[in-house]
Amino acid sequence: MFSLLSGCFEFLLRKEELKVLIIGLDRAGKTTLLERLKTLYTDVPGLEADKVLPTVGLNLAHFEALGAPLLCWDVGGAAGLRGIWSKYYAECHALVFCVDAADGGRLDEAKAALDRALGDRDLYGAPLLVLCNKHDCEGAASPAEVAEALGIGKLADAGRATSVQAITAKTGEGVKPAVQWLVEHIKKSQRPELIRRRMLGT
């Protein structure tokens, strides 16, 4: 009996794990970002960029940032895999969309993929963080240019919390400020309460 009560008490005190879904086109640097998060926030270093392979299914990372436990899902971005993104929408507290800022030729494709994702009702109210990866490369698009290409201004006008930030996943530059934005805006949003109600069926 004591162990049952103790377990219930521990469950009630446990911090809610914030689930972050990382999507984007193939070769945008999603898995490199995930491995860099492991290196920055855990005792187990992630893989170096040259060891990272394209994601076929799902990669995970658990870590704590700003006092909040996070679970990050990295889902494959090849055209044939994008159909599985929607399986994670209902449970995620925030959406991270990675863009290869050095490949301007795929920005239209990236916009189409993002528009398709945000058109799903299961992502209602989820903060959106667009990460312009590889911004250190010569000729890389700026966050302002990426925001314009993806039509981010309209999303912000519609009331969705959005941010477009430059990072280099390979080195970790810009990653910590991005995580800080995520945690702060998840906590400010109604998304955690929405997910709790959905799980309880209310």
N, C-alpha and C positions, 0 to 999 in steps of 0.2 A: 504493500500500500504506500509506504513511504517513497519507494523508488518511483511509483507511478506519479505521485504528487510532485516529487522532485523533477521528474521529466517534464511534466506539464508546466511547472514554474520556469524551468529553463527555456522551454519553447516560447513562453510568453515574453521572456526577457531578450530573446535572441533578436539581433538586428535583422531587418529585412534585407535580403540580398537584391541588389539592383542589377537587373539584367539588361545588357547592352548588346544590340544586334549590329554587327559590322558587315556591311554589304558594299557592293561596287563592282565595276567591270573587272574582268580578269586582268591580271598584271598591274593592278592599281596599287598594290602594296599592302593589302589587308592582312595577310599572314605575317609579313614582316613587322607590321604594326603590332600584331598580337604578341609576337615573340619579344618585341621591344618592351611591351607592357610587363611581361614576365620579368625581364631583366631589371626594369626600373622599380617594380613594386613587390617582388618576391625574393626569396633567398636562393631560388633556382634560376640561373640565367637562361634566357630563351636562346633559340638557335640564331646563329649569325646569318646575315642576309644571304650569303652565298650558299647556305645549307638549306634554305627554305624551298619547298616544292609547291607547285600549284595545288590549291585545295580542291579535292574532289567531293568531299562531303562537308564535315563540320570540324572545326578546331575550337578548343575551349581554353579560357584562362580565368582563374580565380585569384583575386587579390583585394587588398583593402587600400582605399585612398580617401583622405580627408575624413577618416573615421567611419567610412561606409564600405561594407563588403560588396564587391562587384563580381559579376559573372559575365564575361564577354564571349559572345558567339561569333566566330568568323566563318561565313558560309561562302562556298565557291561562287565565282562570278562569271564563269564561262556561260555563253548563251544557253547551252543545254541544261545548266544547273540553276538558272535564276528562278525557275518555277518553284523551287523548294524554299525560297526566301519567305514566302507567305506562311509557312508552317510555324514560324517563330514570331510573327507580328503580334499576336494576341498577348503574349507573355512578356514582351520586351518593354522596358521602361523608357528607353531612348534608342534612337536610330543614328548610327554613324555611317555616312556614305563617303567612301574613299574615291578620290579622283586622281589619276595620273596627270599632274599639272604640266608635265613635260610632253604630253601627247595630245596636243590641241585637236588633232584630227578625229578624236573619239568623243569630244565633248557633246556632240549631238546625240550619240548613242548613249552616253551617260545620262543626259537629260531625259531621254525616253525611258530608261530603266528606272530612274528616280521618280518620274511622274507616275509610272505604273505602280510602283511601290506605295507612294503616298496616296494613291487613289483607293487603297484598301481601307475599309472602315476600321479594321482591327488596329490600325496605327493612329487612330484618332487621339489627339492630344500628346503624342509622343514628341519630346524635343528632338530636333534634327541638328546634327553637327556634321558639316561637310568638311572633310580634311583634304587639302590640296597637297598631296604627297609629291615628293621629289622636287620641291620648290627650289632646291639648291642647283638644279640642272640648268644649263644655259638655255634661255628661251622659254623657260617655264612660265605658264600663265599665273598672274597674280590672283590672290583671293577675290579681288573685285571683279576681275575678268571672268573667273570661274562662276562667281555668284550671278553675274549677268547672263552667262551662257546657260546656266541651269534654271534661271528664273526664280532665284531665291527670294527676291524682294516681294514677289506676290505671296509667297508662303508666310513671310513675316507679317505682311499686311492682313492676312487672314487670321492672325492670332497665334500661329504656331511659333514656339520659341525656336529660333534658328541662329546658327553662327557658321561662318566660313573662315577657316583658319589654315595657315600654312604650316606644314610639318615636313620633316625628313625622317621617315620611319627607320631608315637604315642606321641613323646616328642617335635618334631620340629627340632631335631638336624640335621644340614646339609641342611635344607630346604631353608633358605635365600640365601646361596651361589648358590644353584641350580636355584632359581628364577633369581638371578643376571645374571647367565650364559645365561639363556633363553632370557631375555630381550636384553642383549648385542648382542647375535648372531642373533636374529630375525631382529634387526635394521641393522646389517651388511649384512644380506642376501638379495637376490633378491625376496624373497617370498612375502613381502608386495606389491611390484610392480606387481608381477605375479598375485596376487589375484585381485588387482584393475583392471588390464586389463581383467581378466576373467569376472569380474562383468560387465564391460562396453562392453564386447563382441568384444574387439579389439585384 
